[in-house]
Amino acid sequence: MRTRTEDLLSIRDDEPMDAELRARLLADSDCLAEIDRLREVRESMRRLPQLEPPPDCWENIVSATVD
């Protein structure tokens, strides 16, 4: 059975899932490495600066779609 990214994300996020599947994935060193990588990606994304849209952004979008 092929490992689904959704299952790895469920483990990373500690979401409920089938106990047998969880145990199988946690026993696989490749899956553990991927879960660790996914945790690192999440943390890296959380550290990104928050960006503010330019002034009048929505007004420009609306006017561009109305024309």
C-alpha positions as CSV (number, residue, x, y, z in Angstrom):
1,M,0.0,0.0,0.0
2,R,1.3,3.4,-1.0
3,T,1.7,6.0,1.8
4,R,-0.5,9.0,1.3
5,T,0.6,12.5,2.1
6,E,-2.7,13.2,3.8
7,D,-1.9,10.3,6.3
8,L,1.5,11.7,7.1
9,L,0.0,15.2,7.6
10,S,-2.6,13.6,10.0
11,I,0.2,12.2,12.1
12,R,2.2,15.5,11.9
13,D,-0.9,17.4,13.1
14,D,-1.9,14.7,15.7
15,E,-5.3,14.2,14.0
16,P,-7.4,11.1,14.6
17,M,-6.8,8.3,12.2
18,D,-6.9,4.5,12.0
19,A,-4.6,3.1,14.8
20,E,-3.2,0.3,12.7
21,L,-2.3,2.6,9.9
22,R,-0.7,5.1,12.3
23,A,1.4,2.3,13.9
24,R,2.5,1.0,10.5
25,L,3.6,4.5,9.3
26,L,5.4,5.2,12.6
27,A,7.3,2.0,12.3
28,D,8.6,3.0,8.8
29,S,11.9,5.0,8.9
30,D,11.1,6.6,5.6
31,C,7.7,7.8,6.8
32,L,9.2,9.1,10.0
33,A,11.8,11.1,8.0
34,E,9.0,12.5,5.8
35,I,6.9,13.5,8.9
36,D,9.9,15.3,10.3
37,R,10.5,17.1,7.0
38,L,6.8,18.1,6.9
39,R,7.1,19.5,10.5
40,E,10.2,21.5,9.4
41,V,8.3,22.9,6.4
42,R,5.3,23.9,8.6
43,E,7.7,25.7,11.1
44,S,9.6,27.4,8.3
45,M,6.3,28.7,6.8
46,R,5.2,29.9,10.2
47,R,8.4,32.0,10.5
48,L,7.7,33.8,7.2
49,P,6.9,37.5,7.7
50,Q,3.3,38.6,7.3
51,L,2.9,40.7,4.3
52,E,0.3,43.4,3.9
53,P,-1.4,44.0,0.6
54,P,-0.6,47.3,-1.1
55,P,-3.1,50.2,-0.5
56,D,-6.1,50.1,-2.8
57,C,-5.4,46.5,-3.7
58,W,-9.1,45.3,-3.6
59,E,-10.3,48.4,-5.3
60,N,-7.8,47.7,-8.1
61,I,-9.0,44.1,-8.4
62,V,-12.6,45.1,-8.5
63,S,-12.1,47.8,-11.1
64,A,-10.1,45.4,-13.3
65,T,-12.9,42.8,-13.2
66,V,-15.7,45.3,-13.9
67,D,-14.2,46.7,-17.1
